[in-house]
Amino acid sequence: MGLIESMLIRGGEMARSAWDAISAAMGWVFGLIHAVLNPVLAPVLSLLNTVCTFLGDILYGALGLLPGWLGLTILSGGLGIVMLIAFRCTSNQARIKQAKDAIKANLLALKLYKDDLHVTFKTQFRLLAAVARLQRYILFPVLVMTLPMLLLFAQMAARYQWQPLRPGEATIVRARLADRPGPEWAAVKLEGDPGVSVEVGPLPGEIDVVWRVRGVSAGRHILRIITPGMDYEKELVVGEPLDRVSAVRPSKHWGLQLLYPIERAIPAGAAVQSIEVEYRPLKHWYYGSDWWIVSLLVVSMVVAFIFRSAFGVTF
């Protein structure tokens, strides 16, 4: 083996060791953050999700009367206006204008004194300082709006990211466990109301148990996983696209509650950590899976840009 090959192998081993160490350190840091934040955020998100789901059902009760593309466009335009008002109320507009004026003045100075090296360096430093101030003034209102936006996105994902089962369509229900399933899980039952047929299962895996179920009739159906210690419920929806679905009933982890807000979290310490129904992605070029958030952001930003002067907002 040549010297170069040996050095490359050693370098690769060192890089891998460094990456493993960084991953372990980051895992420890995130674990610590979760341990500190979860007792506070989990109950708060449980309450917020209940309120937001109630309000979302009212809102989409009206938007559901419109075509999907029109409902999303109206919601996106309204969001743009709300963001403008929120930015206006939470930002220091005077300081933002001062920072933008400083940027313009320093750009002009760079053009006028481009032959003076000393002035050029000083102006570049001042330009960077003005840009940093502008970002600082913009960052605060953005942080204030982050949680409401995430709550809104989660509610919209329940309508646009997945679509309900069609009558007669089969899917997989997956219960993720806290520990590796033992022999007792082979006797655990999954029961549904008359609108759902349980065809196969339970089939224990590495850390989960799965069933195959089939939607028989349209509606919101309740599945029940019956175990010796506790029964667990999960909603399954058979219906039309844009009906609200909950892909996952989450654990008490605050991050999962933020992503899947529709159903109440499974109690901490339970044998089942989460329950998932494998819904198909919603297919549409404008409001379908993964496209709806692009359409939302583009339309809301265009509306905000058009009406910024009317609301006296500078950003």
Secondary structure, DSSP 8 states (H G I E B T S, - for coil): --HHHHHHHHHHHHHHHHHHHHHHHHHHHHHHHHHHHHHHHHHHHHHHHHHHHHHHHHHHHHHTTS-HHHHHHHHHHHHHHHHHHHHHHHS-HHHHHHHHHHHHHHHHHHHHTTT-HHHHHHHHHHHHHHHHHHHHHHHHHHHHHHHHHHHHHHHHHHHHTEE-B-TT-EEEEEEEESS---GGGGG-EEEE-TTEEEEEEEEE-SSEEEEEEEE-SSEEEEEEEE-SS-EEEEEEEES-TTS---SEE--S-HHHHHH--SS----TT-SEEEEEE--EE---TTTSTTTHHHHHHHHHHHHHHHHTTTTT---
